[in-house]
Every structure is written in C-alpha cells, then in structure tokens.
Amino acid sequence: GAGVSQSPSNKVTEKGKDVELRCDPISGHTALYWYRQRLGQGLEFLIYFQGNSAPDKSGLPSDRFSAERTGESVSTLTIQRTQQEDSAVYLCASSLGFGGETQYFGPGTRLLVL
Amino acid sequence: DAKTTQPTSMDCAEGRAANLPCNHSTISGNEYVYWYRQIHSQGPQYIIHGLKNNETNEMASLIITEDRKSSTLILPHATLRDTAVYYCIVIRSSASKIIFGSGTRLSIRP
C-alpha cells in the first residue's frame, strides 16, 4: 500500500504570499500530524488531528498558521503572509490512532520564502 | 513524555554491528521506547519499538534493560545506507505528538 504522500515536494514563494501544503495519509489511518523542521534542526510539532475530535493546535507558532482535515483523509496546512523564518521542511505523518502510536512520515515539503 | 539522552554522534565500520545507546531514566510504566531514523533530506523512518521485552524485526533489534531506564538499538550489519540521525523517543500509550530530541548522528565508514 502507498505511504504518506505530500505535495508539492518543493515550494518557493515570496515573502507575504500565502501557501498551502497538502498531505495524503495512509488509508485507514485516523490520526494525522504536521511537523516543521528547520535546516539542521530537529522536528517541531505543529498540529494533530484524531478522527472527529478537536485538533491539538498547541504547536502552531502563530495565527498565520492553520490546518484543516477533511474527515479522515487529506489535510492542508496553510501559512498566510509567509515570512522568511517560515522556510523549512514541513513533514506530515499518520498513524492508526486510538493508541496506535507508530507514526509513518511523508517525504516532506521543502518551503523556501524569499 | 519522559526525556531521553543519546550521544551526539557515533561511527561504525561497515559490516559491523552498530549499537546505539539511549537513556530514559524517568520512563513510566505506560511509556514505550520508539526508535526512528532520518536519512539526509528524507522524512523520519520508523525502525522499531518496545515496552519491556527485547524486540527484533527485519531492520534492527531493541534491547531494553530490566529496569527500563535504558535501551540499545542494534543494527546487526551496518551498511553505508544506515548513515542517518537516529532518534530514541519515549511515548505514552495514549500520546499524540512525538517530541524529537537531537538524536545520534551515526556515520558508517567503509
């Protein structure tokens, strides 16, 4: 079966523009996570979706960041009015959820804000 | 989630076993030990996890001490493709997000 996929794989944008990043989780996985990884640094948690529960948004760095998920499928991470410090790799992961903790990661979207 | 401590870097000769240690002295009873690795420019890859017993799969073995305060990931026959940053993480059974530390940068020398 297919793993987690993300698109686009690379995105270059100008400061101030909005960007949308997409994640397709593994089919049947009820939990979905977004992380950010700046160059040479570790992963930072952003947001977590579990089924129909309210998402855990505790890691979103500012109100310019938002994410949505349609049911138990696709998720989009939106960054409004991008800043240069938003440049990073944005990683999506999914897991079975409800105690199935093993998270499987996608290849990431490399975002560069000029 | 309990914090983990890993060496910053290690190296190993190709074909030899790579043994990566991890300390998690504050681990509690319902927390699992997970290992992931991240090869350059790729997303993290799940390797193995365990609770109390030693575990083995096609990628690696995980040895957990009896008191569960430390563990060792063993790559039995390291290859150049095993060069990566290896993360040891402790996760509650009902946890959601993973808190990644800085991991161990493993270099495999020919």
HADDOCK unambig.tbl for C-alpha pairs under 7 A between the chains (distance, minus, plus):
assign (segid A and resid 42 and name CA) (segid B and resid 100 and name CA) 6.47 0.50 0.50
assign (segid A and resid 42 and name CA) (segid B and resid 101 and name CA) 6.70 0.50 0.50
assign (segid A and resid 42 and name CA) (segid B and resid 102 and name CA) 5.99 0.50 0.50
assign (segid A and resid 43 and name CA) (segid B and resid 100 and name CA) 5.95 0.50 0.50
assign (segid A and resid 45 and name CA) (segid B and resid 97 and name CA) 6.55 0.50 0.50
assign (segid A and resid 48 and name CA) (segid B and resid 97 and name CA) 6.90 0.50 0.50
assign (segid A and resid 91 and name CA) (segid B and resid 43 and name CA) 6.83 0.50 0.50
assign (segid A and resid 99 and name CA) (segid B and resid 93 and name CA) 5.75 0.50 0.50
assign (segid A and resid 99 and name CA) (segid B and resid 94 and name CA) 5.22 0.50 0.50
assign (segid A and resid 104 and name CA) (segid B and resid 45 and name CA) 6.90 0.50 0.50
assign (segid A and resid 104 and name CA) (segid B and resid 46 and name CA) 6.63 0.50 0.50
assign (segid A and resid 105 and name CA) (segid B and resid 43 and name CA) 5.73 0.50 0.50
assign (segid A and resid 105 and name CA) (segid B and resid 44 and name CA) 5.97 0.50 0.50
assign (segid A and resid 105 and name CA) (segid B and resid 45 and name CA) 6.68 0.50 0.50
assign (segid A and resid 106 and name CA) (segid B and resid 43 and name CA) 5.84 0.50 0.50
assign (segid A and resid 107 and name CA) (segid B and resid 42 and name CA) 5.55 0.50 0.50
assign (segid A and resid 107 and name CA) (segid B and resid 43 and name CA) 4.76 0.50 0.50
assign (segid A and resid 108 and name CA) (segid B and resid 43 and name CA) 6.16 0.50 0.50
